[in-house]
Amino acid sequence: MPTPPFERGQRITTGSLLRYVPNWDTHWDMTTNRPKTRAFRRRAGEQSISMFLEGSDPESKERCATSVDRLALVFPDFAIYRVRVEMLLAVTPAWVEYQPLEVEEHPEWQAHFEIMKLPKSRIAQLADGLAELAKPPGDIRPPTDPRDAD
């Protein structure tokens, strides 16, 4: 298993990934109290699913990791879901690679990873149970801007 600091594009095979799930009714299924598939869907033109690596030392930028608490500071009403890399790799043909964001894009830029080549047919697995709740959402509501729903 590679260890931090990572090189851009470097793959990982273990660890936990974290993903924001908006507290919007377009992304949340109130009957199951789980995110809808669209919460893990790629946007038009994207080839990957954006995630953040959870780590034991999120204070260190060299660790290429963050925490649920640190991510919650940015979008406090969003849910955060956790996906175990090992489980993802065991049941899908996808892989996970380090793709840090630009510093101004997100305060936890250094912990950004991407799930690459996850087939659309497998995205439902994330919403249906492969992803586990790490932080519940705030009150469920419509998106502030309907264009954000996609």
C-alpha positions, 0 to 999 in steps of 0.5 A: 500500500502506498503511503502519504505523501502521494503523487497525483494519479497514485492509486490506493487500495486501502482506507476510507473515503468520505463523500458529501451528500447534500441535504436536498430532497433531490438527493435524499430518500426519506422513505429509506433515510438513505441518499438517492443514487444521484448523490453519488452520480458523476456530473455531465462531462466528469469521469470520476466521483469526488471523495476525500481520504479519511485519515488519523492525522488530518491536521497535517497537510502532508498526510493527504487526509482529512476527517468527518469533523473537518469536512463538516465545517465546510458544509455543515448541513450536508451528510457525509458518507464513508466508503471503504476502499477495500470493499469498493475494489472488491465489488466493482472494476473501479480504482481510486487515485489521488487527485488533489484539488487546487487550494482555493477550491476546498479547504481540504484540497490535499485530501481529495481522491477520485473513484475512477471508472465506476460504471453507472450500473454500479453507482447504485451500490454506493447509495444502497449500502456500500456507503455508510453514514458517517454524519447525518444531514441537517433538515432535508430541503429543496436545493437553494438553486435547482441547477445544483440538483444535477 
